[in-house]
Amino acid sequence: QVQLVESGGGFVQAGGSLRLSCAASGRTSSINSMGWYRQAPGKQRELVARVYSRAGTYYEDSVKGRFTIARDNARNTVSLQMNSLKPEDTAVYYCNVKTLFDYWGQGTQVTVSS
């Protein structure tokens, strides 16, 4: 089992920045990758960014150049720095960890006003 606790999020005007953090505990040695998803009202949950254990990151096209994902293996945390935020980034953001299973954080609201 892996437990996830998210922090960060909130309300910001367009062009502003927010930082999300997620701390993992439990069987963290089995974690393969860590990432962030988001779900806007009326839309499906989508992958925003992911960082893999050995190497490499993935970013959804609309956030490339604006968002940065970072993983701290020593602390078992993953963060998402979000810059130049747009109203269309408004969503509930979920931390996700993959082992043989998927684990999810509780979700944190990000609201960007125009």
Secondary structure, DSSP 8 states (H G I E B T S, - for coil): -EEEEEEE-EEEETT--EEEEEEEEESGGG--EEEEEEE-TTS--EEEEEEESSS-EEE-GGGTTTEEEEEETTTTEEEEEE-S--GGG-EEEEEEEESSSEEE---EEEEEE-
